[in-house]
Amino acid sequence: MKVLHVMKRQVVKVDGRITIEEAIKILHEKRIGSLVITDSRDRCRGIYTESDVIRNIAEKIPMDTPLEEVMTRDPITIREEASITEARMLMISHRIRHLPVVNRDGQLVGILTGRGLMDEIIGIPSMRE
């Protein structure tokens, strides 16, 4: 099975100039675990996750700080044609739960999450969707 068969196509993309506070509101309202920061050509510049929120709070980073200052830059991505096994190994080896999916041109086309992968493998639909 390939990544394109299990990825979520509805990725929430944001501008890196929004603040941590605005990002947290979006994560909460949309009930998601990550935001992807893209450039004008839809290439993945960064990712901001629940783990980043926790780290920012623990480090007492001001909530009006722009995401581009605290996001994970140049995140690990995977091609949509890659196998689920390859995605799983990337997620395990890099200890990540959110994996942006890109097409042959490097444009963001989806996201694969640990929860989504488990839902697909186990067959239990996510309570969050």
PyMOL commands that set and color helices and strands:
alter all, ss='L'
color gray80, all
select helices_A, chain A and resi 3-6+20-30+50-58+67-69+84-93+114-122
alter helices_A, ss='H'
color red, helices_A
select strands_A, chain A and resi 13-14+34-38+44-49+72-73+78-79+98-102+108-113
alter strands_A, ss='S'
color yellow, strands_A
deselect
rebuild
show_as cartoon
